[in-house]
Amino acid sequence: MKFLLKFLAILVIALAIFYAFVYFVPYSEGNRSGELIKFSNKGVIFKTYEGEISQGISRCSNFFIFSVRSRQRRY
């Protein structure tokens, strides 16, 4: 029983560290330019801003879909 509790505690701590790393560490930096097509506030538990940029003129242009996590609340 004691071994199981220690194992579960270590597992919970490891999952918390993994989640924090995946959520808070940026994996890409850079700039994109184009025409902003859509920008909206989405989410049930984690509120984020979702957007879409068109990077071209014709029908076969590239669309870049992005997400922005809000750090500042607006009232």
N, C-alpha and C positions, 0 to 999 in steps of 0.2 A: 504494500500500500504506500509506503514511504517513497519507494522508487518511482511509482506511478505519479505521485504528486510532484516530485522533482522533475521528472520527464515532461509533464504538462507545463510546469512553470518555465522550463527552458524553451519549450516549443512556442509558448506565447510570447516570450521575450524575443526569440529569433524572428517570429512573424512580425512583431511590432517594428523591429529594426529594419527588416526587409521593406515593409510598407513605407516607413519614413524615408528610406533611401529612394525608392521608386517615386514617391510623391513629391519630395522636395528637391532632389538633385536634377538640375537641368541637363538635358541630353542633346540640346541643339541650340545654337545661337546664330543669328544672321538677320538679314533684311529681305523682305519681299515687297515688290511694288506692283500696283495694278489698280483696278477699279473695284471698290468695295460694293459687293452685290447684296450681302445679307449680314446682319449683326443682331443677335438676340440674346436674351438672358434665359438660360435653361437650367434645369436640374431640380430634383426633389430634395435630396439630402445635401449634395455638394453643388452650390450655385456657381455656374461658370457662364462666361459670355462666349457664344459660338458665332463664328463668322465665316464668310466665304469671299475670296478675292478672285476676280477674273483677270488673267494674265495674257490677254490677247484681244484681237479685234474681231476675228471671224467666228463662225460657229464651232470650229475645232480648236478653240482656245483652251488653255489649261486653267483649271479651277483649283485654287489652294484653299483647303478647309482648315480652320485653325480654332483653337480654344484658348481663352484667357481666364485665369482664375482671379477673381476680384479680391484685392487686399484692402479696399476702402469701401465702407458702406455709404450709400447715399440715401438720404431720407427726403 
